[in-house]
Amino acid sequence: MHKKNKTPRRDRWCLVSPKPFLSAVFTLFFPVFLAALLVSCDADSGGKLSVDALQCRNLTNPEGIDYPLLSWKITSPLEGTAQTAWEVEVASSKKLLLKGEADIWRSGQQPSDEQFHIQPDCPLQDATPYFWRVRVWDNFGNVSDWSPPAYFSTGLLSEESWEAQWITYPYGKEQPLPYFRKEFNLDRKMPVKALAYFCGLGAGELYINGQQVDSTRFLDPAQTDYDHYALYSTLDVTEQLKKGINCLGVMLGGGWFAQREAWHGARFAYGDPMFRLQVILFYADGRREVLTSDESWSWKEGPVSRSNIYLGEVHDARREIPGWSEPGLPSEGWQAALLATKNVPPKLMPQVIEPIRKQEVLTAQEIWQDTTGNWVYDFGVNVAGIPLLEVQQPEGTHLTIRFAEEVDADGNLDFTTTGWIHHGAIFKDEYTCKGGTVERWSPRFTYHGYRYAELSGYDGQPNADALKLVVVHTDVENNGSFECADPQVNQLHELAIRTVKNNLHGIPTDCPVREKCGWLGDVHAYVKMANLNFQMENFWQKYLGDIRTGAARVEKNTLFHERYNTTFYFVDKPAGLPYMVAPGKRLCGVASPDWGTALVQLPWWTYVYYGNKAIMAEYYPMMKQWTEHVGSLAKDKERTKKYSSKTSSIVYQGLGDWC
């Protein structure tokens, strides 16, 4: 800050003495002088403009992607800084990259302010790690240092890259879900990296040497139209391996793929539980070793006797097999796995969205006994989650947990809003204790929407630790926040955020209780709000793929919605028109204009908020087809005759605010 002397020396500053003139000159030119000085200092130091937050496909150092789209952020002490050019280098190793010997791609200096969706212009190999860095130029003439190296690896991108087989077991409706295991020996040098490419249908958990590879993942992979493709996850398992004998283990649940019981037994299943696993071991000398799922694996019935994504899960801890995924277990009673030959997804694609993860653990705010003596836990908020039991009970104690969003005047659970009547049973999880020690358990392959949980069968009086609630939702990144001086407005915002997260489970659902379906109309109603608060680009791209695979179906004389979800008409459906719901087999008719508009809205708002031009180009043909379809309804005399014959510009079909 410039301070005037009490007796300024005018001869040093100017040759004329009028104070107004001096003040005007100083006010006009000092900021310019100061800015020039700062720019000069920044250019001289060379370190103040920097690049950080490097991501690939909106993920930090992702494994197993399909193709790279690079992004970064710039930081600078200068106001008004803008990127004017960038340069990216990609190498096959971090060592080469740091030496300046990028052997995969050198972009050269590219005049551009783009910081997102930068795609390297070079061929990449399947299942291969890559390292990259970036530097930028700004509008003040500064150039940053090279960023620290970032990383991505490609996945198995073609069927030819898969050596693993789909394997299963002799499925039976009343049969417990299986354990699978396979031992292997690492008797030479240890790999420098090990990646597992894993798809368990409908959902799977991967274990190595007795430990789950990622215990935060839940209901993985995300739901798709399995008759078109399934997703697989890529997991870094380097740290789970050890010298000598190792053991791979898999647990399977029905998920959406094998859902047969809910909706009164409607035929929504695709097939029986199965999985495909390929582990690639990377060695320092460039050698690779591949471990695969095949008929050499073994299976045995496990403790999960029933699991349904809606109705709940039944677990008998007395049937658990200690050390089932550890090396050295006796093989008595284990049977050879079977190759899956029916209902195998025709294609596997990398899961690029964040997985569903277990989030915060909630403790009940209040506990009481209802009129029948059962214990009711009030968790204070209505969320999507799973129960967490931590109990010490006698062997054979059978605990039942039921769920509700509300209670009645007497403090009993009110199941009305759960919509159980549409499924034929009240949703519940059941656990039979093995006894002798403290037991900790959560269901693996189901989830519920609830605030209240009812615990029955407990011997004694449970405390708050006996039953908690684990929140589960797709692990989207928070990128926005809101707070104001009005607590009520803040609370409304918090409720809205919680509502969105409660309905992100690999797809955007309408509710986490009764339907758990991806209704198109719900999605476009909040897409902008979601984009302001979360990084949703990958999620919307995945869901648009779900809409597209569902829309590919051609049907003769099928159901279209006329008005209010109460009147319908039947005509032929061409490929390209979406259904009310995606993905899955519960389609609920061809989309009405106010629901199907999601096909136009989602690509548009993904472009507006994330600058993704490619998604507009990719879906433009479907967007155009949908727009023409809606326009044709206004000109179709059969569709307008009930309403008006004087106009050909009004579309009368739609559900409106029918809920």
Phi, psi and omega per residue, in radians:
M1 nan 2.357 3.128
H2 -1.499 2.207 3.095
K3 -1.962 2.303 3.098
K4 -1.268 2.429 2.992
N5 -1.240 2.685 3.126
K6 -1.127 -0.584 3.080
T7 -2.201 1.453 -3.039
P8 -1.093 2.495 3.101
R9 -1.573 1.692 -3.035
R10 -1.113 -0.509 -3.063
D11 -1.200 -0.346 3.126
R12 -1.466 -0.349 -3.012
W13 -1.860 -0.629 -3.074
C14 -2.794 2.914 3.141
L15 -1.773 -0.051 3.099
V16 -2.148 2.719 -2.945
S17 -1.873 -0.181 -3.080
P18 -1.079 2.156 -3.109
K19 -1.086 -0.705 3.123
P20 -1.022 -0.690 -3.138
F21 -1.151 -0.770 3.134
L22 -1.058 -0.775 3.141
S23 -1.086 -0.719 -3.127
A24 -1.151 -0.762 3.139
V25 -1.093 -0.775 -3.137
F26 -1.099 -0.763 -3.133
T27 -1.114 -0.638 -3.089
L28 -1.304 -0.765 -2.941
F29 -1.754 -0.363 -3.099
F30 -1.116 -0.766 3.087
P31 -1.038 -0.652 3.121
V32 -1.137 -0.750 3.131
F33 -1.095 -0.756 -3.120
L34 -1.130 -0.757 3.131
A35 -1.088 -0.733 3.124
A36 -1.100 -0.689 3.120
L37 -1.103 -0.754 3.137
L38 -1.130 -0.752 3.116
V39 -1.075 -0.733 -3.135
S40 -1.107 -0.759 3.135
C41 -1.116 -0.716 -3.128
D42 -1.140 -0.713 3.135
A43 -1.148 -0.655 -3.129
D44 -1.184 -0.714 -3.094
S45 -1.287 -0.650 3.078
G46 1.267 0.001 -3.045
G47 -2.026 -0.034 -3.044
K48 -1.455 -0.564 2.992
L49 -1.421 2.186 -3.083
S50 -2.466 2.875 -3.132
V51 -2.137 2.325 3.095
D52 -2.601 -2.979 3.134
A53 0.934 0.760 3.124
L54 -1.169 2.326 3.109
Q55 -2.428 2.746 3.040
C56 -2.245 2.134 -3.053
R57 1.000 0.676 3.138
N58 1.100 0.352 3.132
L59 -2.206 2.614 3.133
T60 -1.589 2.060 3.130
N61 0.854 1.002 -3.048
P62 -1.319 2.661 3.049
E63 -1.864 2.455 2.936
G64 1.215 0.704 3.129
I65 -1.454 2.921 3.107
D66 -1.512 -0.741 3.075
Y67 -2.691 2.613 -3.071
P68 -1.536 2.392 2.895
L69 -2.233 1.996 -2.984
L70 -1.653 2.606 3.090
S71 -2.626 2.819 3.139
W72 -2.798 2.979 3.037
K73 -2.147 2.637 3.087
I74 -1.989 2.589 3.059
T75 -2.233 2.537 -3.114
S76 -2.764 2.539 3.067
P77 -1.337 -0.143 -3.058
L78 -1.630 2.240 3.047
E79 -1.158 2.539 3.104
G80 1.389 0.217 3.127
T81 -1.184 2.357 3.071
A82 -2.412 2.472 3.075
Q83 -1.239 2.382 3.093
T84 -2.020 -0.299 3.127
A85 -2.817 2.766 3.088
W86 -2.453 2.815 3.048
E87 -2.501 2.293 -3.110
V88 -2.138 2.446 3.007
E89 -2.164 2.431 3.116
V90 -2.204 2.326 -3.106
A91 -2.340 2.862 -3.140
S92 -1.455 -0.186 3.084
S93 -2.596 2.709 3.098
K94 -1.139 -0.633 -3.125
K95 -1.069 -0.811 3.127
L96 -1.114 -0.692 -3.112
L97 -1.097 -0.800 -3.108
L98 -1.192 -0.453 3.088
K99 -1.421 -0.067 -3.111
G100 1.376 0.377 -3.104
E101 -1.975 1.013 3.140
A102 -1.108 2.022 -3.027
D103 -1.774 0.012 -3.126
I104 -1.863 -0.847 -3.108
W105 -2.780 2.368 2.957
R106 -2.175 2.060 -3.086
S107 -1.326 -0.479 -2.920
G108 1.273 2.999 -3.135
Q109 -1.240 2.131 -3.103
Q110 -1.970 1.935 3.105
P111 -1.115 1.945 -3.075
S112 -3.037 2.552 3.010
D113 -1.689 0.081 -3.118
E114 -1.191 2.332 3.062
Q115 -2.163 0.114 -3.106
F116 -2.345 2.724 3.022
H117 1.032 0.659 3.070
I118 -1.516 2.033 -3.082
Q119 -1.883 2.084 3.110
P120 -1.016 2.352 -3.099
D121 -1.631 1.233 -3.113
C122 -2.780 2.649 3.081
P123 -1.264 2.486 3.109
L124 -2.170 2.603 -3.113
Q125 -1.621 2.650 3.048
D126 -1.123 2.617 3.024
A127 0.845 0.907 -3.063
T128 -2.347 2.337 3.082
P129 -1.431 2.536 3.094
Y130 -2.390 2.609 3.115
F131 -2.138 2.499 -3.080
W132 -2.541 2.789 3.079
R133 -2.599 2.913 -3.072
V134 -2.532 2.611 2.910
R135 -2.361 2.757 -3.035
V136 -2.358 2.811 3.004
W137 -2.005 2.602 3.133
D138 -2.064 3.109 -3.064
N139 -1.330 -0.040 3.054
F140 -1.765 0.100 3.131
G141 1.540 0.119 -3.134
N142 -1.514 2.643 3.023
V143 -2.188 2.354 -3.121
S144 -1.383 2.864 2.898
D145 -1.222 2.876 3.001
W146 -1.099 2.449 3.076
S147 -1.179 2.796 2.936
P148 -1.038 2.638 -3.102
P149 -1.103 2.479 2.981
A150 -2.033 3.061 -2.925
Y151 -2.500 2.601 2.854
F152 -2.662 2.753 2.991
S153 -2.252 2.602 3.083
T154 -1.509 2.732 -3.141
G155 -1.675 -2.895 3.036
L156 -1.509 1.829 -2.886
L157 -1.781 0.006 3.083
S158 -2.536 2.763 3.133
E159 -1.070 -0.526 -3.137
E160 -1.128 -0.426 -3.134
S161 -1.398 -0.239 -3.141
W162 -1.564 2.046 2.994
E163 -1.665 -0.349 -3.101
A164 -1.251 2.665 3.084
Q165 -1.802 2.678 2.926
W166 -1.320 2.241 3.120
I167 -2.228 2.747 -3.065
T168 -2.636 -2.794 3.138
Y169 -2.542 2.942 3.141
P170 -1.282 1.556 -3.054
Y171 -1.080 2.418 3.017
G172 -2.398 2.493 -3.022
K173 -1.004 -0.693 -3.103
E174 -1.703 0.165 -3.052
Q175 -1.551 2.400 3.066
P176 -1.034 2.665 3.081
L177 -1.218 2.680 -2.943
P178 -1.648 2.768 2.745
Y179 -1.615 2.524 2.951
F180 -2.175 2.566 3.117
R181 -2.627 2.754 3.110
K182 -2.798 2.195 3.105
E183 -1.638 2.655 3.050
F184 -2.620 2.793 -2.994
N185 -2.025 2.254 3.002
L186 -1.927 1.472 -3.026
D187 -1.737 -0.045 3.109
R188 -1.958 -2.575 3.127
K189 -1.139 2.571 3.120
M190 -1.356 2.542 3.096
P191 -1.183 2.634 3.077
V192 -1.414 -0.335 3.093
K193 -2.716 2.577 3.097
A194 -2.457 2.193 -3.133
L195 -2.106 2.357 3.104
A196 -1.900 2.222 3.077
Y197 -1.862 1.948 -2.864
F198 -2.345 2.278 3.014
C199 -2.314 2.008 3.040
G200 -1.950 2.223 -3.092
L201 -2.060 2.331 -0.040
G202 -1.242 -0.468 3.047
A203 -2.595 2.644 -3.078
G204 -2.475 2.698 3.020
E205 -2.141 2.327 -3.117
L206 -1.853 2.322 3.136
Y207 -2.168 2.581 3.013
I208 -2.391 2.163 3.096
N209 0.915 0.769 3.017
G210 1.531 -0.078 -3.099
Q211 -2.093 2.404 3.041
Q212 -1.188 2.400 -3.038
V213 -1.103 -0.777 3.087
D214 -2.470 1.701 -3.032
S215 -1.295 -0.148 3.103
T216 -1.475 -0.358 3.133
R217 -1.226 2.585 -3.053
F218 -2.573 2.381 -3.141
L219 0.847 0.901 -3.091
D220 -1.769 2.387 0.066
P221 -1.517 3.096 -3.131
A222 -1.169 2.691 -3.131
Q223 -1.164 2.481 3.034
T224 -2.479 -3.137 2.900
D225 -1.417 1.690 -2.958
Y226 -1.170 -0.323 3.068
D227 -1.341 -0.101 3.023
H228 -1.872 -0.874 3.113
Y229 -2.901 2.814 2.975
A230 -2.143 2.836 3.111
L231 -1.779 2.654 2.996
Y232 -2.209 2.683 3.108
S233 -1.815 2.558 3.067
T234 -1.913 2.147 -3.017
L235 -2.143 2.337 3.054
D236 -1.436 1.984 -3.069
V237 -1.991 0.314 -3.066
T238 -0.958 -0.812 -3.034
E239 -1.288 -0.284 -3.121
Q240 -1.449 -0.220 -3.073
L241 -1.507 2.732 3.115
K242 -2.493 2.846 3.098
K243 -1.167 2.392 3.103
G244 1.723 -2.533 -3.074
I245 -1.383 2.261 3.069
N246 -2.112 2.898 3.135
C247 -2.438 2.267 3.000
L248 -1.662 2.470 3.099
G249 -2.410 2.587 3.135
V250 -2.399 2.382 2.924
M251 -2.011 2.428 -3.092
L252 -2.079 2.533 2.989
G253 -2.219 2.849 -3.088
G254 -1.222 -0.645 -3.122
G255 0.908 -2.512 3.085
W256 -1.438 -0.397 -3.053
F257 -1.192 -0.679 -3.060
A258 -2.086 0.641 -3.102
Q259 -1.457 1.872 -3.064
R260 -2.064 -0.331 -2.930
E261 -1.591 -0.696 -3.045
A262 -1.236 3.053 -3.083
W263 0.925 0.684 3.110
H264 0.962 0.634 3.060
G265 1.379 0.335 3.100
A266 -1.006 2.648 -3.020
R267 -1.446 1.277 -3.115
F268 -1.840 0.009 -3.118
A269 -1.404 2.707 3.069
Y270 -1.814 -0.550 -3.093
G271 3.106 -2.944 3.139
D272 -1.588 2.736 3.134
P273 -0.965 2.435 3.142
M274 -2.754 2.916 3.063
F275 -2.645 2.846 3.082
R276 -2.400 2.247 -3.077
L277 -2.412 2.263 3.043
Q278 -2.313 2.160 3.118
V279 -1.968 2.198 3.108
I280 -1.927 2.187 3.093
L281 -1.735 2.147 -3.115
F282 -1.821 2.207 -3.123
Y283 -1.866 2.765 -3.048
A284 -1.076 -0.507 -3.114
D285 -1.482 0.116 3.131
G286 1.621 -0.121 3.132
R287 -1.281 2.622 3.083
R288 -2.210 2.589 3.054
E289 -2.262 2.418 -3.054
V290 -2.073 2.255 3.038
L291 -1.938 2.406 -3.023
T292 -2.372 2.765 2.941
S293 -1.395 2.323 -3.134
D294 -2.841 -2.938 -3.081
E295 -1.238 -0.139 3.103
S296 -1.381 -0.159 3.061
W297 -1.270 2.803 3.097
S298 -2.131 2.709 3.111
W299 -2.403 2.745 3.079
K300 -2.721 2.599 3.137
E301 -1.049 2.421 -3.114
G302 -1.922 -2.874 -3.038
P303 -1.476 -0.211 -3.115
V304 -1.535 1.785 -3.077
S305 -1.492 -0.325 3.061
R306 -2.773 2.467 3.078
S307 -2.621 2.161 3.119
N308 -2.361 2.370 -3.041
I309 -1.044 -0.448 3.110
Y310 -1.750 -0.931 -2.906
L311 -1.344 -0.432 3.107
G312 2.091 -2.998 -3.001
E313 -2.294 2.545 3.100
V314 -2.122 2.177 -3.065
H315 -2.271 2.217 3.089
D316 -1.943 1.812 -3.057
A317 -1.140 -0.320 3.111
R318 -1.208 -0.301 -3.139
R319 -1.661 -0.002 3.094
E320 -1.122 2.530 3.131
I321 -1.928 1.829 3.118
P322 -1.003 2.322 3.104
G323 1.268 0.390 -3.060
W324 -1.096 -0.473 3.135
S325 -1.959 0.457 3.096
E326 -1.969 2.669 3.126
P327 -1.207 2.653 3.058
G328 1.610 0.032 -3.141
L329 -1.234 2.336 3.082
P330 -1.021 2.554 -3.033
S331 -1.583 -0.003 -3.120
E332 -1.031 2.292 3.081
G333 1.517 -0.142 3.106
W334 -1.546 2.481 -3.096
Q335 -2.040 2.764 -3.140
A336 -1.236 2.383 3.084
A337 -1.138 2.747 3.131
L338 -1.875 2.532 3.001
L339 -1.252 2.325 3.083
A340 -1.402 2.162 -3.099
T341 -2.075 -0.209 -3.106
K342 -2.045 2.493 3.017
N343 1.029 0.533 3.089
V344 -1.354 2.285 3.091
P345 -0.964 2.356 -3.091
P346 -1.218 -0.243 -3.065
K347 -2.664 2.534 3.018
L348 -2.011 2.360 3.138
M349 -2.254 2.613 3.131
P350 -1.143 2.468 3.032
Q351 -1.490 1.881 -3.062
V352 -1.679 -0.285 3.049
I353 -1.356 2.738 3.027
E354 -1.076 2.557 -3.140
P355 -1.320 2.890 2.880
I356 -1.142 2.334 3.122
R357 -2.282 2.683 2.948
K358 -1.262 2.250 -3.060
Q359 -1.879 -2.326 -3.082
E360 -1.245 2.714 3.098
V361 -1.840 2.173 -3.095
L362 -1.783 2.422 3.050
T363 -1.805 2.474 -3.101
A364 -1.041 2.413 3.069
Q365 -1.450 -0.391 -3.135
E366 -2.707 2.517 3.115
I367 -2.307 2.374 3.082
W368 -2.623 2.917 3.036
Q369 -1.683 2.375 3.099
D370 -1.460 -3.049 -3.034
T371 -1.196 -0.258 3.107
T372 -1.788 0.053 3.105
G373 1.616 -0.004 3.086
N374 -1.357 2.740 -3.102
W375 -1.675 2.219 -3.122
V376 -1.881 2.223 3.115
Y377 -1.886 2.191 3.100
D378 -1.858 1.973 -3.099
F379 -1.586 0.011 2.972
G380 1.477 -0.376 -3.137
V381 -2.415 2.669 3.114
N382 -1.668 2.005 -3.037
V383 -2.423 2.993 2.971
A384 -1.667 2.206 -3.075
G385 -2.964 -2.984 3.127
I386 -2.342 2.643 3.099
P387 -1.322 2.637 3.039
L388 -2.156 1.887 3.111
L389 -1.557 2.427 2.965
E390 -2.480 1.701 -2.953
V391 -2.414 2.777 2.952
Q392 -2.246 1.844 -3.025
Q393 -2.310 2.801 3.103
P394 -1.081 2.664 3.088
E395 -0.978 2.368 3.118
G396 1.548 -0.087 3.086
T397 -1.082 2.204 -3.071
H398 -1.857 1.951 -3.109
L399 -1.782 2.390 3.113
T400 -2.169 2.340 3.117
I401 -2.134 2.157 3.072
R402 -2.039 2.828 -2.904
F403 -2.324 2.556 3.096
A404 -2.732 2.761 3.070
E405 -1.580 -0.332 -3.074
E406 -2.444 2.858 2.996
V407 -2.173 2.743 3.120
D408 -1.510 -3.056 -3.063
A409 -1.096 -0.415 -3.118
D410 -1.641 0.051 3.129
G411 1.500 0.176 3.062
N412 -1.518 2.644 3.094
L413 -1.101 2.346 3.073
D414 -1.848 1.920 -3.026
F415 -1.552 0.079 -3.011
T416 -0.973 -0.851 -3.031
T417 -1.307 -0.179 3.117
T418 -1.296 -0.281 3.120
G419 1.201 0.432 -3.085
W420 -1.046 -0.464 -3.092
I421 -1.056 -0.456 3.128
H422 -1.340 -0.187 -3.113
H423 -1.989 -0.270 3.094
G424 1.595 0.011 3.135
A425 -2.767 2.589 3.049
I426 -1.283 2.389 -3.084
F427 -1.214 2.330 -3.125
K428 -2.771 2.665 2.980
D429 -1.990 2.541 -3.093
E430 -2.288 2.462 -3.117
Y431 -2.438 2.224 3.071
T432 -1.849 2.153 -3.020
C433 -1.330 2.558 3.046
K434 -1.578 -0.326 3.049
G435 1.389 2.862 3.027
G436 1.605 -0.280 -3.094
T437 -2.776 3.027 3.062
V438 -1.260 2.263 -3.109
E439 -1.989 2.356 -3.113
R440 -2.155 2.187 -3.033
W441 -2.648 2.497 2.928
S442 -2.379 2.601 3.055
P443 -1.121 2.615 -3.063
R444 -1.708 -0.582 -2.879
F445 -2.238 0.527 3.044
T446 -2.639 2.839 3.004
Y447 -2.624 2.921 -3.030
H448 -2.465 2.730 2.984
G449 -1.841 2.116 -3.073
Y450 -2.906 2.820 2.924
R451 -1.992 -0.599 -3.067
Y452 -1.941 2.454 3.043
A453 -2.231 2.427 3.133
E454 -1.907 2.130 3.128
L455 -1.854 2.139 3.105
S456 -2.212 2.739 3.139
G457 1.581 -0.001 -3.080
Y458 -1.332 2.353 3.131
D459 -1.567 1.770 -3.098
G460 1.923 -2.764 -3.130
Q461 -1.963 1.999 -3.112
P462 -1.321 2.689 3.036
N463 -1.822 -3.022 -3.077
A464 -1.180 -0.430 -3.131
D465 -1.350 -0.313 -3.087
A466 -1.158 -0.572 -3.108
L467 -2.483 2.067 3.077
K468 -2.153 -3.135 -3.098
L469 -2.218 2.188 3.081
V470 -1.798 2.038 3.122
V471 -1.265 2.387 3.114
V472 -2.294 2.333 3.012
H473 -2.905 2.865 3.068
T474 -0.979 2.358 -2.962
D475 -1.470 1.000 3.118
V476 -1.176 2.561 -3.108
E477 -1.416 2.305 3.022
N478 -1.240 2.234 3.078
N479 -2.303 0.277 3.099
G480 -2.675 2.740 3.109
S481 -2.599 2.827 3.141
F482 -2.572 2.405 3.033
E483 -2.748 2.413 3.107
C484 -2.387 -3.051 -3.081
A485 -1.421 -0.139 -3.095
D486 -1.747 1.934 -3.113
P487 -1.031 -0.580 -3.111
Q488 -1.185 -0.712 3.093
V489 -1.145 -0.706 3.087
N490 -1.047 -0.703 3.131
Q491 -1.168 -0.688 3.094
L492 -1.073 -0.713 3.106
H493 -1.132 -0.753 3.112
E494 -1.053 -0.722 3.112
L495 -1.110 -0.702 3.136
A496 -1.131 -0.749 3.121
I497 -1.090 -0.772 -3.131
R498 -1.122 -0.653 3.131
T499 -1.084 -0.752 3.126
V500 -1.101 -0.865 -3.101
K501 -1.115 -0.605 3.097
N502 -1.075 -0.311 -3.059
N503 -2.083 0.435 3.013
L504 -1.987 1.757 3.132
H505 -2.409 1.131 -3.068
G506 1.379 -0.450 2.999
I507 -2.388 2.821 3.060
P508 -1.513 1.881 -3.055
T509 -1.608 2.863 3.075
D510 -1.422 -0.537 3.109
C511 -2.849 2.689 3.119
P512 -1.653 0.312 -3.023
V513 -2.030 -1.417 -2.977
R514 -1.385 -0.858 -2.968
E515 -1.763 -0.866 -3.098
K516 0.976 0.683 -3.059
C517 -2.007 2.659 -3.136
G518 -1.529 1.237 3.109
W519 -1.191 2.214 -3.077
L520 -1.110 -0.617 -3.089
G521 -1.137 -0.604 3.121
D522 -1.150 -0.644 -3.000
V523 -1.170 -0.907 -3.044
H524 -1.227 -0.224 3.117
A525 -1.254 -0.444 -3.076
Y526 -2.231 0.244 -3.060
V527 -1.032 -0.717 -3.113
K528 -1.187 -0.749 3.104
M529 -1.054 -0.748 3.131
A530 -1.116 -0.725 -3.134
N531 -1.114 -0.551 3.127
L532 -1.269 -0.405 -3.039
N533 -1.909 -0.384 -3.073
F534 -2.390 2.775 2.991
Q535 -1.446 1.768 -2.993
M536 -1.915 0.028 -2.990
E537 -1.023 -0.885 -3.136
N538 -1.100 -0.673 -3.108
F539 -1.100 -0.792 3.136
W540 -1.170 -0.639 3.100
Q541 -1.081 -0.730 3.120
K542 -1.124 -0.771 -3.093
Y543 -1.201 -0.609 3.048
L544 -1.083 -0.617 3.037
G545 -1.093 -0.649 3.075
D546 -1.119 -0.761 3.112
I547 -1.068 -0.721 -3.090
R548 -1.171 -0.758 -3.122
T549 -1.169 -0.641 3.070
G550 -1.155 -0.707 -3.086
A551 -1.209 -0.297 -3.084
A552 -1.169 -0.274 -3.089
R553 -1.230 2.465 3.020
V554 -1.893 2.290 -3.134
E555 -2.364 2.499 3.075
K556 -1.634 2.350 3.008
N557 0.842 0.962 -3.083
T558 -1.825 2.970 -2.991
L559 -1.358 2.234 2.952
F560 -2.041 2.637 -3.139
H561 -1.527 2.263 3.061
E562 -1.554 -1.244 -3.139
R563 -2.592 2.484 2.898
Y564 1.048 0.311 -3.104
N565 1.043 0.434 3.120
T566 -2.186 -0.396 3.094
T567 -2.171 2.515 -2.995
F568 -2.443 2.896 2.975
Y569 -2.437 2.871 -3.028
F570 -2.225 2.070 3.049
V571 -2.509 3.080 3.130
D572 -1.295 2.500 3.091
K573 -1.892 2.121 3.062
P574 -1.427 2.858 3.014
A575 -1.090 2.422 3.076
G576 1.940 -0.401 3.082
L577 -1.497 2.246 -3.076
P578 -1.384 2.882 3.020
Y579 -1.653 3.048 3.131
M580 -1.133 -0.525 -3.035
V581 -2.210 2.467 3.004
A582 -2.628 2.491 -0.154
P583 -1.542 -2.946 3.052
G584 1.910 3.131 -3.094
K585 -1.688 -0.147 3.043
R586 -1.550 1.617 -2.945
L587 -1.643 -0.585 3.086
C588 1.080 0.572 3.050
G589 1.563 2.893 3.090
V590 -1.194 2.509 -3.011
A591 -1.076 2.392 2.991
S592 -1.301 2.834 -3.095
P593 -0.958 -0.661 -3.092
D594 -1.411 -0.185 3.035
W595 -1.724 -0.817 -3.090
G596 -1.168 -0.260 3.103
T597 -1.052 -0.261 3.043
A598 -0.975 -0.530 3.126
L599 -1.116 -0.471 3.077
V600 -1.635 -0.694 -3.050
Q601 -1.187 -0.758 -3.038
L602 -1.135 -0.835 3.070
P603 -1.057 -0.687 -3.105
W604 -1.113 -0.861 -3.080
W605 -1.294 -0.391 3.001
T606 -1.209 -0.671 3.059
Y607 -1.167 -0.802 -3.068
V608 -1.084 -0.758 -3.029
Y609 -1.545 -0.458 -3.047
Y610 -2.126 -0.001 3.100
G611 1.198 0.404 -3.068
N612 -1.493 1.655 3.136
K613 -1.327 -0.539 -3.076
A614 -1.091 -0.611 -3.101
I615 -1.221 -0.533 3.061
M616 -1.171 -0.744 3.129
A617 -1.168 -0.688 -3.095
E618 -1.134 -0.711 -3.038
Y619 -1.777 0.040 -3.122
Y620 -0.983 -0.763 3.126
P621 -1.021 -0.700 3.120
M622 -1.247 -0.664 3.096
M623 -1.065 -0.761 3.140
K624 -1.132 -0.781 3.135
Q625 -1.062 -0.731 -3.132
W626 -1.137 -0.780 -3.130
T627 -1.063 -0.726 3.110
E628 -1.163 -0.639 3.099
H629 -1.096 -0.815 -3.137
V630 -1.110 -0.742 3.114
G631 -1.080 -0.577 -3.128
S632 -1.198 -0.439 3.140
L633 -1.128 -0.600 -3.135
A634 -1.242 -0.369 -3.106
K635 -1.785 -0.087 -3.111
D636 -1.489 1.941 -3.078
K637 -1.053 -0.531 3.124
E638 -1.169 -0.536 -3.120
R639 -1.531 -0.333 -3.087
T640 -1.855 -0.216 -2.991
K641 -1.112 -0.462 3.129
K642 -1.333 -0.256 -2.966
Y643 -2.046 -0.947 -3.128
S644 -2.857 2.450 3.078
S645 -1.895 0.127 -3.041
K646 -1.718 -0.057 -3.110
T647 -2.412 2.630 3.030
S648 -2.162 0.484 -3.079
S649 -2.149 -0.054 -3.088
I650 -1.934 2.257 3.068
V651 -1.685 2.116 -3.066
Y652 -1.695 -0.265 -3.076
Q653 -1.344 2.520 3.074
G654 2.683 2.827 -3.135
L655 -1.552 -0.489 -3.057
G656 1.131 -2.723 3.122
D657 -1.529 1.117 -2.951
W658 -1.293 -0.321 -3.137
C659 -1.236 nan nan
